[in-house]
Amino acid sequence: MAGAAEEVGFDSIWVGDHYLYRGDDRPERGPWEAWTMLAGLAAITERVRLGPLVACLNFHNPAVLAKAAAAVDELSGGRLTFGVGAGWNRTEFDAFGISYDHRASRFEESFDIVRRLLDGERVTLEGRFHQVNDAVLLPRPARRPPLMVGSTGPRVLAATLPHVDIWNTWFDWYGNTAEGFHAKRRGIDEACERAGRDPSSIERSACVLVRLESDARGRPDEPGVTPLEGSPDEVGAGLREIADTGADELILVLDPITETSIRTLGDVARKLRGRSENR
């Protein structure tokens, strides 16, 4: 699937940093471990950007995670976009013995450590949840990967917006419609201003649910979410509408996630990519 995505013109490939889903009358499921997958994808692709959508900082020792991210960026030749978040799915926290309490506080300390290490700093921090003593990444990273925050939480945004390059939202936050995305942008603009950041200096990334086969759903219907459906041309028109409301990047959440789905939308990806380059 990664080879197909690169071949047909997609710009990026993303993997979820999750361990386990269960409940909601659905079978248990879980993806392969994200950073192992990203390292493997770095070795078999040449052009596409790669990233976690998004890395749950509260799953990881932050200094060790920064070390892993630097390695993946090196293996990919500088193609990593490092998405970060605080996590939300308590099931996997409990199942894997990871503390779920004080998620925002834990995230704030973790993000500070990760960001500074990837910036090339020596970091000492005696926090409530994390401690590092003269930590440094060696070999030194060739660059700091672009940072992307995937959250709408006030404390997570306050901690990250002064530093990140990209803000991302999942499709359920804005209903998967152009009107919904346009309406929600104002809240992020205001959060940027509170954080002392020019809103225009941060790229906007939107995950978009695209359903190609109504009888082969990998995702159940969600209240308030309108999937993009129809022919490739109809899907492309819907994606263009969201882009025109201020989304700099569209990350397609395909239903079903198959090589056939990826190839079906290849022309759509190429057209949108060319349109973006010409804007």
C-alpha positions as CSV (number, residue, x, y, z in Angstrom):
1,M,0.0,0.0,0.0
2,A,2.9,2.4,0.7
3,G,4.4,1.7,-2.6
4,A,1.1,2.3,-4.3
5,A,0.6,5.6,-2.5
6,E,4.0,6.9,-3.6
7,E,3.5,5.6,-7.1
8,V,0.1,7.3,-7.7
9,G,1.0,10.7,-6.4
10,F,0.2,11.0,-2.7
11,D,2.4,13.3,-0.7
12,S,2.5,11.5,2.6
13,I,1.8,8.3,4.5
14,W,0.7,8.3,8.1
15,V,0.4,5.6,10.7
16,G,-1.6,5.7,14.0
17,D,0.3,5.5,17.3
18,H,-2.2,3.2,19.0
19,Y,-2.0,-0.1,20.8
20,L,-5.5,-1.5,21.2
21,Y,-9.2,-0.7,20.4
22,R,-12.1,-2.6,22.0
23,G,-15.7,-1.9,22.8
24,D,-18.6,-0.3,20.9
25,D,-19.7,-3.8,19.8
26,R,-16.7,-4.1,17.5
27,P,-14.0,-6.8,17.4
28,E,-10.7,-6.1,19.2
29,R,-8.1,-4.6,16.9
30,G,-4.8,-2.9,17.0
31,P,-2.2,-1.6,14.5
32,W,1.4,-2.6,14.3
33,E,3.7,-0.4,16.5
34,A,4.0,3.0,14.8
35,W,7.7,3.8,15.1
36,T,8.8,0.3,13.9
37,M,6.4,0.7,10.9
38,L,7.8,4.2,10.2
39,A,11.3,2.9,10.1
40,G,10.3,0.2,7.7
41,L,8.4,2.6,5.5
42,A,11.4,4.9,5.4
43,A,13.4,2.1,3.9
44,I,11.0,1.2,1.1
45,T,9.9,4.7,0.0
46,E,11.8,7.5,-1.6
47,R,9.6,10.6,-2.0
48,V,6.6,10.6,0.4
49,R,6.7,12.3,3.8
50,L,6.1,10.0,6.7
51,G,4.7,10.6,10.1
52,P,2.7,9.3,13.1
53,L,-0.9,10.5,13.2
54,V,-0.2,11.4,15.9
55,A,2.4,10.2,18.4
56,C,1.0,9.9,21.9
57,L,3.7,11.4,24.0
58,N,2.2,9.9,27.1
59,F,2.9,6.4,25.8
60,H,6.7,6.9,25.7
61,N,9.7,8.0,27.6
62,P,10.1,11.4,25.9
63,A,13.9,11.4,25.6
64,V,13.9,7.9,24.1
65,L,11.0,8.9,21.7
66,A,13.1,11.9,20.5
67,K,16.0,9.5,19.8
68,A,13.7,7.2,17.8
69,A,12.2,10.2,15.8
70,A,15.7,11.4,14.9
71,A,16.6,7.9,13.7
72,V,13.5,7.7,11.5
73,D,14.1,11.1,10.1
74,E,17.7,10.1,9.2
75,L,16.6,6.8,7.7
76,S,14.1,8.6,5.5
77,G,16.5,11.3,4.3
78,G,14.6,14.0,6.2
79,R,11.0,13.0,5.3
80,L,9.6,12.7,8.9
81,T,6.8,15.0,10.1
82,F,6.6,14.5,13.8
83,G,2.9,14.7,14.9
84,V,2.3,14.8,18.6
85,G,-0.7,14.5,20.9
86,A,-1.7,13.5,24.5
87,G,-3.8,10.4,23.8
88,W,-7.5,9.8,24.5
89,N,-8.3,6.1,24.3
90,R,-8.2,4.9,27.9
91,T,-8.6,1.3,26.9
92,E,-5.1,1.1,25.6
93,F,-3.6,3.0,28.5
94,D,-5.1,0.6,31.0
95,A,-4.4,-2.5,29.0
96,F,-0.7,-1.7,28.6
97,G,-0.2,-0.4,32.1
98,I,0.3,3.3,31.1
99,S,-0.8,6.0,33.5
100,Y,-3.9,7.9,32.2
101,D,-4.1,10.5,34.9
102,H,-2.7,14.1,34.4
103,R,-2.5,13.6,30.7
104,A,-2.1,17.4,29.9
105,S,0.6,17.8,32.6
106,R,2.5,14.7,31.4
107,F,2.3,16.0,27.9
108,E,3.6,19.4,28.7
109,E,6.8,18.0,30.3
110,S,7.2,15.4,27.5
111,F,6.8,18.0,24.7
112,D,9.3,20.3,26.3
113,I,11.9,17.5,26.4
114,V,11.2,16.1,22.9
115,R,11.2,19.5,21.2
116,R,14.4,20.7,22.9
117,L,16.3,17.5,22.2
118,L,15.3,17.6,18.5
119,D,16.5,21.2,18.4
120,G,19.9,20.0,19.3
121,E,19.9,21.2,22.9
122,R,21.3,19.5,26.0
123,V,18.4,19.1,28.3
124,T,18.1,18.8,32.0
125,L,14.7,18.7,33.5
126,E,13.5,17.6,37.0
127,G,9.7,17.4,36.4
128,R,6.9,15.9,38.3
129,F,6.6,13.0,35.8
130,H,9.8,13.0,33.7
131,Q,13.4,13.6,34.5
132,V,16.4,14.0,32.2
133,N,20.0,14.9,33.2
134,D,22.2,16.5,30.5
135,A,20.4,14.4,27.8
136,V,21.6,15.0,24.2
137,L,20.9,13.3,20.9
138,L,24.1,11.8,19.3
139,P,24.7,11.6,16.5
140,R,23.2,15.1,16.3
141,P,20.1,15.2,14.1
142,A,20.7,16.7,10.7
143,R,17.6,18.9,11.3
144,R,14.6,19.2,13.5
145,P,11.7,17.5,11.9
146,P,8.6,19.6,11.3
147,L,6.4,19.4,14.4
148,M,2.6,18.9,14.1
149,V,0.1,19.0,16.9
150,G,-3.1,17.0,16.7
151,S,-5.3,18.3,19.4
152,T,-8.0,20.7,20.4
153,G,-7.3,20.6,24.1
154,P,-6.5,24.1,25.5
155,R,-3.5,23.1,27.5
156,V,-2.0,21.0,24.7
157,L,-2.5,23.9,22.3
158,A,-1.0,26.4,24.7
159,A,2.1,24.2,25.1
160,T,2.6,23.5,21.4
161,L,1.4,26.4,19.3
162,P,4.4,28.6,20.1
163,H,6.6,26.0,18.6
164,V,4.9,23.7,16.1
165,D,4.8,24.1,12.3
166,I,1.4,22.4,11.7
167,W,-1.9,21.9,13.4
168,N,-4.0,18.8,12.5
169,T,-7.6,17.8,13.2
170,W,-9.4,14.5,13.0
171,F,-12.5,14.5,10.9
172,D,-15.0,14.1,13.7
173,W,-14.0,17.5,15.2
174,Y,-15.4,19.4,12.2
175,G,-17.9,17.0,10.9
176,N,-15.9,16.2,7.7
177,T,-17.4,19.1,5.8
178,A,-16.0,22.3,4.3
179,E,-18.5,24.3,6.3
180,G,-17.5,22.6,9.5
181,F,-13.8,23.1,9.0
182,H,-14.3,26.8,8.1
183,A,-16.3,27.3,11.3
184,K,-13.7,25.6,13.5
185,R,-10.7,27.6,12.1
186,R,-11.6,30.6,14.1
187,G,-11.0,28.8,17.4
188,I,-7.5,27.7,16.3
189,D,-6.8,31.3,15.2
190,E,-7.8,32.5,18.6
191,A,-5.6,29.8,20.3
192,C,-2.7,30.9,18.2
193,E,-3.2,34.5,19.2
194,R,-3.4,33.6,22.9
195,A,-0.1,31.7,22.5
196,G,1.6,34.7,20.9
197,R,1.7,33.1,17.5
198,D,0.6,34.7,14.2
199,P,-2.2,32.3,13.0
200,S,-1.0,32.6,9.4
201,S,2.4,31.1,10.3
202,I,1.0,27.7,11.1
203,E,-0.2,25.3,8.4
204,R,-3.6,23.7,8.8
205,S,-4.0,19.9,8.2
206,A,-7.3,18.2,8.1
207,C,-8.1,14.5,8.2
208,V,-10.9,13.7,5.8
209,L,-13.0,10.5,5.9
210,V,-13.5,9.1,2.3
211,R,-15.8,6.2,1.9
212,L,-15.4,4.3,-1.4
213,E,-17.5,1.2,-0.8
214,S,-20.7,1.6,1.1
215,D,-21.1,-2.2,1.6
216,A,-17.5,-2.7,2.8
217,R,-17.2,-0.4,5.8
218,G,-14.2,-0.6,8.0
219,R,-15.5,2.3,10.1
220,P,-19.0,2.6,11.6
221,D,-21.1,5.7,11.0
222,E,-20.4,8.4,13.6
223,P,-22.9,11.0,14.7
224,G,-22.3,14.3,13.1
225,V,-19.8,13.0,10.6
226,T,-20.6,13.1,6.8
227,P,-18.2,10.9,4.9
228,L,-17.1,12.0,1.4
229,E,-18.6,9.5,-1.0
230,G,-19.2,9.0,-4.7
231,S,-17.1,8.8,-7.7
232,P,-13.4,9.9,-7.7
233,D,-14.5,13.2,-9.3
234,E,-17.1,13.8,-6.6
235,V,-14.6,13.0,-3.9
236,G,-12.1,15.4,-5.5
237,A,-14.7,18.2,-5.6
238,G,-15.4,17.7,-1.9
239,L,-11.7,17.7,-1.0
240,R,-11.2,20.9,-3.0
241,E,-14.0,22.6,-1.0
242,I,-12.3,21.8,2.3
243,A,-9.0,22.9,0.9
244,D,-10.5,26.2,-0.2
245,T,-11.7,26.9,3.4
246,G,-8.1,27.1,4.5
247,A,-6.8,23.5,4.8
248,D,-3.2,23.4,3.6
249,E,-3.0,19.6,3.8
250,L,-5.7,16.9,3.5
251,I,-4.9,13.5,5.0
252,L,-7.3,10.9,3.6
253,V,-8.8,8.4,6.0
254,L,-9.9,5.8,3.4
255,D,-12.7,3.3,4.0
256,P,-11.8,0.7,3.3
257,I,-8.0,1.1,3.6
258,T,-6.8,-1.1,0.7
259,E,-4.4,-0.8,-2.2
260,T,-7.4,-0.7,-4.5
261,S,-8.8,2.4,-2.6
262,I,-5.4,4.1,-2.8
263,R,-5.1,3.5,-6.6
264,T,-8.7,4.5,-7.2
265,L,-7.9,8.0,-5.7
266,G,-4.5,8.3,-7.4
267,D,-5.8,10.8,-10.1
268,V,-7.5,12.8,-7.4
269,A,-4.3,13.0,-5.4
270,R,-2.3,14.1,-8.4
271,K,-4.8,16.8,-9.4
272,L,-4.9,18.2,-5.9
273,R,-1.2,18.1,-5.6
274,G,-0.7,20.0,-8.9
275,R,-3.4,22.5,-7.9
276,S,-1.6,23.1,-4.6
277,E,1.8,23.6,-6.3
278,N,0.2,26.2,-8.7
279,R,-1.5,28.3,-6.0
